[in-house]
């Protein structure tokens, strides 16, 4: 029975760590750019062609 309490405690710590990492990412501006991800696929081919031409 005591193993359950240890597992619950560890899972709460891990969940708190993920929550802290998420809040840190939001505060540092990780999710500010909403436009680029939606059009990134349109510009991937151009970058690959540029790399081939440089080589």
Biopython code that builds the backbone (N, CA, C, O; Angstrom):
import numpy as np
from Bio.PDB.StructureBuilder import StructureBuilder

atoms = [
    (1, "UNK", "N", (0.816, -1.197, 0.000)),
    (1, "UNK", "CA", (0.000, 0.000, 0.000)),
    (1, "UNK", "C", (0.857, 1.257, 0.000)),
    (1, "UNK", "O", (0.475, 2.271, -0.584)),
    (2, "UNK", "N", (2.008, 1.198, 0.648)),
    (2, "UNK", "CA", (2.863, 2.382, 0.713)),
    (2, "UNK", "C", (3.489, 2.690, -0.649)),
    (2, "UNK", "O", (3.867, 3.831, -0.917)),
    (3, "UNK", "N", (3.598, 1.680, -1.500)),
    (3, "UNK", "CA", (4.141, 1.903, -2.842)),
    (3, "UNK", "C", (3.207, 2.817, -3.641)),
    (3, "UNK", "O", (3.677, 3.629, -4.438)),
    (4, "UNK", "N", (1.924, 2.697, -3.443)),
    (4, "UNK", "CA", (0.958, 3.547, -4.140)),
    (4, "UNK", "C", (1.181, 5.009, -3.773)),
    (4, "UNK", "O", (1.135, 5.885, -4.637)),
    (5, "UNK", "N", (1.424, 5.271, -2.486)),
    (5, "UNK", "CA", (1.659, 6.651, -2.057)),
    (5, "UNK", "C", (2.949, 7.204, -2.652)),
    (5, "UNK", "O", (3.014, 8.382, -3.004)),
    (6, "UNK", "N", (3.957, 6.380, -2.763)),
    (6, "UNK", "CA", (5.206, 6.810, -3.380)),
    (6, "UNK", "C", (4.991, 7.109, -4.852)),
    (6, "UNK", "O", (5.467, 8.127, -5.355)),
    (7, "UNK", "N", (4.279, 6.233, -5.547)),
    (7, "UNK", "CA", (4.008, 6.451, -6.967)),
    (7, "UNK", "C", (3.152, 7.694, -7.202)),
    (7, "UNK", "O", (3.389, 8.434, -8.157)),
    (8, "UNK", "N", (2.175, 7.928, -6.354)),
    (8, "UNK", "CA", (1.357, 9.134, -6.484)),
    (8, "UNK", "C", (2.212, 10.372, -6.252)),
    (8, "UNK", "O", (2.080, 11.360, -6.974)),
    (9, "UNK", "N", (3.082, 10.329, -5.258)),
    (9, "UNK", "CA", (3.962, 11.461, -4.991)),
    (9, "UNK", "C", (4.910, 11.746, -6.147)),
    (9, "UNK", "O", (5.116, 12.903, -6.514)),
    (10, "UNK", "N", (5.481, 10.705, -6.715)),
    (10, "UNK", "CA", (6.387, 10.873, -7.846)),
    (10, "UNK", "C", (5.636, 11.399, -9.065)),
    (10, "UNK", "O", (6.143, 12.258, -9.787)),
    (11, "UNK", "N", (4.440, 10.889, -9.294)),
    (11, "UNK", "CA", (3.670, 11.351, -10.452)),
    (11, "UNK", "C", (3.261, 12.814, -10.290)),
    (11, "UNK", "O", (3.220, 13.549, -11.276)),
    (12, "UNK", "N", (2.958, 13.250, -9.072)),
    (12, "UNK", "CA", (2.639, 14.660, -8.840)),
    (12, "UNK", "C", (3.864, 15.525, -9.090)),
    (12, "UNK", "O", (3.735, 16.615, -9.647)),
    (13, "UNK", "N", (5.040, 15.076, -8.698)),
    (13, "UNK", "CA", (6.269, 15.822, -8.956)),
    (13, "UNK", "C", (6.567, 15.923, -10.448)),
    (13, "UNK", "O", (6.956, 16.985, -10.933)),
    (14, "UNK", "N", (6.389, 14.833, -11.170)),
    (14, "UNK", "CA", (6.622, 14.841, -12.613)),
    (14, "UNK", "C", (5.624, 15.759, -13.309)),
    (14, "UNK", "O", (5.996, 16.525, -14.198)),
    (15, "UNK", "N", (4.357, 15.684, -12.906)),
    (15, "UNK", "CA", (3.337, 16.560, -13.488)),
    (15, "UNK", "C", (3.648, 18.022, -13.187)),
    (15, "UNK", "O", (3.465, 18.883, -14.048)),
    (16, "UNK", "N", (4.110, 18.308, -11.987)),
    (16, "UNK", "CA", (4.499, 19.672, -11.640)),
    (16, "UNK", "C", (5.683, 20.141, -12.461)),
    (16, "UNK", "O", (5.756, 21.311, -12.837)),
    (17, "UNK", "N", (6.606, 19.243, -12.742)),
    (17, "UNK", "CA", (7.741, 19.596, -13.598)),
    (17, "UNK", "C", (7.308, 19.942, -15.005)),
    (17, "UNK", "O", (7.795, 20.913, -15.584)),
    (18, "UNK", "N", (6.402, 19.162, -15.559)),
    (18, "UNK", "CA", (5.895, 19.463, -16.892)),
    (18, "UNK", "C", (5.104, 20.771, -16.907)),
    (18, "UNK", "O", (5.205, 21.549, -17.856)),
    (19, "UNK", "N", (4.330, 21.009, -15.873)),
    (19, "UNK", "CA", (3.584, 22.257, -15.775)),
    (19, "UNK", "C", (4.534, 23.444, -15.680)),
    (19, "UNK", "O", (4.315, 24.472, -16.322)),
    (20, "UNK", "N", (5.585, 23.305, -14.884)),
    (20, "UNK", "CA", (6.579, 24.368, -14.773)),
    (20, "UNK", "C", (7.292, 24.623, -16.089)),
    (20, "UNK", "O", (7.536, 25.778, -16.438)),
    (21, "UNK", "N", (7.631, 23.576, -16.826)),
    (21, "UNK", "CA", (8.286, 23.738, -18.125)),
    (21, "UNK", "C", (7.342, 24.411, -19.124)),
    (21, "UNK", "O", (7.776, 25.241, -19.923)),
    (22, "UNK", "N", (6.069, 24.061, -19.083)),
    (22, "UNK", "CA", (5.101, 24.685, -19.980)),
    (22, "UNK", "C", (4.938, 26.167, -19.660)),
    (22, "UNK", "O", (4.930, 27.001, -20.565)),
    (23, "UNK", "N", (4.809, 26.498, -18.379)),
    (23, "UNK", "CA", (4.663, 27.901, -18.001)),
    (23, "UNK", "C", (5.908, 28.704, -18.354)),
    (23, "UNK", "O", (5.805, 29.853, -18.784)),
    (24, "UNK", "N", (7.080, 28.110, -18.177)),
    (24, "UNK", "CA", (8.325, 28.786, -18.553)),
    (24, "UNK", "C", (8.366, 29.042, -20.061)),
    (24, "UNK", "O", (8.796, 30.111, -20.495)),
    (25, "UNK", "N", (7.926, 28.079, -20.852)),
    (25, "UNK", "CA", (7.922, 28.243, -22.304)),
    (25, "UNK", "C", (6.945, 29.338, -22.724)),
    (25, "UNK", "O", (7.239, 30.108, -23.638)),
    (26, "UNK", "N", (5.805, 29.415, -22.078)),
    (26, "UNK", "CA", (4.828, 30.449, -22.409)),
    (26, "UNK", "C", (5.376, 31.825, -22.047)),
    (26, "UNK", "O", (5.240, 32.770, -22.824)),
    (27, "UNK", "N", (5.993, 31.946, -20.877)),
    (27, "UNK", "CA", (6.520, 33.238, -20.442)),
    (27, "UNK", "C", (7.707, 33.690, -21.280)),
    (27, "UNK", "O", (7.925, 34.890, -21.442)),
    (28, "UNK", "N", (8.478, 32.748, -21.814)),
    (28, "UNK", "CA", (9.665, 33.122, -22.586)),
    (28, "UNK", "C", (9.336, 33.372, -24.061)),
    (28, "UNK", "O", (10.230, 33.709, -24.836)),
    (29, "UNK", "N", (8.076, 33.214, -24.460)),
    (29, "UNK", "CA", (7.669, 33.566, -25.806)),
    (29, "UNK", "C", (7.748, 32.446, -26.823)),
    (29, "UNK", "O", (7.793, 32.720, -28.023)),
    (30, "UNK", "N", (7.765, 31.221, -26.398)),
    (30, "UNK", "CA", (7.845, 30.098, -27.324)),
    (30, "UNK", "C", (6.638, 30.012, -28.252)),
    (30, "UNK", "O", (6.758, 29.542, -29.383)),
    (31, "UNK", "N", (5.488, 30.459, -27.787)),
    (31, "UNK", "CA", (4.250, 30.286, -28.538)),
    (31, "UNK", "C", (3.737, 31.599, -29.129)),
    (31, "UNK", "O", (2.544, 31.715, -29.410)),
    (32, "UNK", "N", (4.600, 32.576, -29.321)),
    (32, "UNK", "CA", (4.187, 33.880, -29.832)),
    (32, "UNK", "C", (3.924, 33.858, -31.335)),
    (32, "UNK", "O", (3.025, 34.557, -31.803)),
    (33, "UNK", "N", (4.667, 33.090, -32.090)),
    (33, "UNK", "CA", (4.549, 33.097, -33.542)),
    (33, "UNK", "C", (3.442, 32.141, -33.973)),
    (33, "UNK", "O", (3.601, 30.921, -33.926)),
    (34, "UNK", "N", (2.328, 32.713, -34.389)),
    (34, "UNK", "CA", (1.193, 31.891, -34.793)),
    (34, "UNK", "C", (1.093, 31.764, -36.305)),
    (34, "UNK", "O", (0.361, 30.904, -36.795)),
    (35, "UNK", "N", (1.799, 32.588, -37.053)),
    (35, "UNK", "CA", (1.677, 32.585, -38.507)),
    (35, "UNK", "C", (2.648, 31.616, -39.175)),
    (35, "UNK", "O", (2.256, 30.880, -40.082)),
    (36, "UNK", "N", (3.892, 31.603, -38.747)),
    (36, "UNK", "CA", (4.932, 30.828, -39.415)),
    (36, "UNK", "C", (4.644, 29.323, -39.476)),
    (36, "UNK", "O", (4.828, 28.728, -40.538)),
    (37, "UNK", "N", (4.206, 28.685, -38.396)),
    (37, "UNK", "CA", (3.959, 27.238, -38.501)),
    (37, "UNK", "C", (2.920, 26.860, -39.557)),
    (37, "UNK", "O", (2.992, 25.782, -40.147)),
    (38, "UNK", "N", (1.968, 27.738, -39.791)),
    (38, "UNK", "CA", (0.926, 27.394, -40.755)),
    (38, "UNK", "C", (1.403, 27.475, -42.195)),
    (38, "UNK", "O", (0.816, 26.838, -43.069)),
    (39, "UNK", "N", (2.460, 28.248, -42.465)),
    (39, "UNK", "CA", (2.950, 28.384, -43.835)),
    (39, "UNK", "C", (4.342, 27.784, -44.018)),
    (39, "UNK", "O", (4.911, 27.870, -45.106)),
    (40, "UNK", "N", (4.890, 27.184, -42.980)),
    (40, "UNK", "CA", (6.244, 26.629, -43.061)),
    (40, "UNK", "C", (6.355, 25.563, -44.144)),
    (40, "UNK", "O", (7.377, 25.475, -44.824)),
    (41, "UNK", "N", (5.322, 24.761, -44.306)),
    (41, "UNK", "CA", (5.371, 23.691, -45.301)),
    (41, "UNK", "C", (5.468, 24.250, -46.714)),
    (41, "UNK", "O", (5.986, 23.586, -47.612)),
    (42, "UNK", "N", (4.973, 25.461, -46.912)),
    (42, "UNK", "CA", (5.018, 26.065, -48.243)),
    (42, "UNK", "C", (6.433, 26.487, -48.633)),
    (42, "UNK", "O", (6.754, 26.561, -49.819)),
    (43, "UNK", "N", (7.270, 26.760, -47.651)),
    (43, "UNK", "CA", (8.601, 27.279, -47.929)),
    (43, "UNK", "C", (9.710, 26.248, -47.746)),
    (43, "UNK", "O", (10.868, 26.564, -48.018)),
    (44, "UNK", "N", (9.411, 25.036, -47.300)),
    (44, "UNK", "CA", (10.434, 24.009, -47.090)),
    (44, "UNK", "C", (11.143, 23.654, -48.391)),
    (44, "UNK", "O", (12.363, 23.495, -48.395)),
    (45, "UNK", "N", (10.417, 23.527, -49.483)),
    (45, "UNK", "CA", (11.022, 23.130, -50.749)),
    (45, "UNK", "C", (12.015, 24.173, -51.248)),
    (45, "UNK", "O", (13.039, 23.819, -51.833)),
    (46, "UNK", "N", (11.731, 25.444, -51.028)),
    (46, "UNK", "CA", (12.645, 26.499, -51.453)),
    (46, "UNK", "C", (13.984, 26.391, -50.730)),
    (46, "UNK", "O", (15.031, 26.582, -51.348)),
    (47, "UNK", "N", (13.971, 26.092, -49.449)),
    (47, "UNK", "CA", (15.214, 25.970, -48.694)),
    (47, "UNK", "C", (16.035, 24.769, -49.155)),
    (47, "UNK", "O", (17.261, 24.846, -49.232)),
    (48, "UNK", "N", (15.367, 23.669, -49.459)),
    (48, "UNK", "CA", (16.081, 22.488, -49.924)),
    (48, "UNK", "C", (16.741, 22.748, -51.277)),
    (48, "UNK", "O", (17.868, 22.315, -51.514)),
    (49, "UNK", "N", (16.045, 23.446, -52.153)),
    (49, "UNK", "CA", (16.613, 23.753, -53.464)),
    (49, "UNK", "C", (17.811, 24.691, -53.354)),
    (49, "UNK", "O", (18.780, 24.552, -54.101)),
    (50, "UNK", "N", (17.749, 25.659, -52.414)),
    (50, "UNK", "CA", (18.855, 26.569, -52.205)),
    (50, "UNK", "C", (20.090, 25.825, -51.723)),
    (50, "UNK", "O", (21.203, 26.123, -52.156)),
    (51, "UNK", "N", (19.901, 24.857, -50.828)),
    (51, "UNK", "CA", (21.024, 24.076, -50.312)),
    (51, "UNK", "C", (21.653, 23.237, -51.414)),
    (51, "UNK", "O", (22.874, 23.083, -51.457)),
    (52, "UNK", "N", (20.830, 22.696, -52.305)),
    (52, "UNK", "CA", (21.357, 21.885, -53.403)),
    (52, "UNK", "C", (22.163, 22.759, -54.364)),
    (52, "UNK", "O", (23.206, 22.333, -54.860)),
    (53, "UNK", "N", (21.698, 23.953, -54.624)),
    (53, "UNK", "CA", (22.384, 24.862, -55.547)),
    (53, "UNK", "C", (23.711, 25.351, -54.981)),
    (53, "UNK", "O", (24.648, 25.593, -55.742)),
    (54, "UNK", "N", (23.812, 25.500, -53.665)),
    (54, "UNK", "CA", (25.052, 25.967, -53.025)),
    (54, "UNK", "C", (26.125, 24.890, -53.049)),
    (54, "UNK", "O", (27.315, 25.201, -53.095)),
    (55, "UNK", "N", (25.722, 23.645, -53.018)),
    (55, "UNK", "CA", (26.688, 22.540, -52.937)),
    (55, "UNK", "C", (27.398, 22.306, -54.239)),
    (55, "UNK", "O", (28.240, 21.412, -54.331)),
]
sb = StructureBuilder()
sb.init_structure("model")
sb.init_model(0)
sb.init_chain("A")
sb.init_seg("    ")
for serial, (resi, resn, name, xyz) in enumerate(atoms, 1):
    if name == "N":
        sb.init_residue(resn, " ", resi, " ")
    sb.init_atom(name, np.array(xyz, "f"), 0.0, 1.0, " ", f" {name:<3s}", serial, name[0])
structure = sb.get_structure()
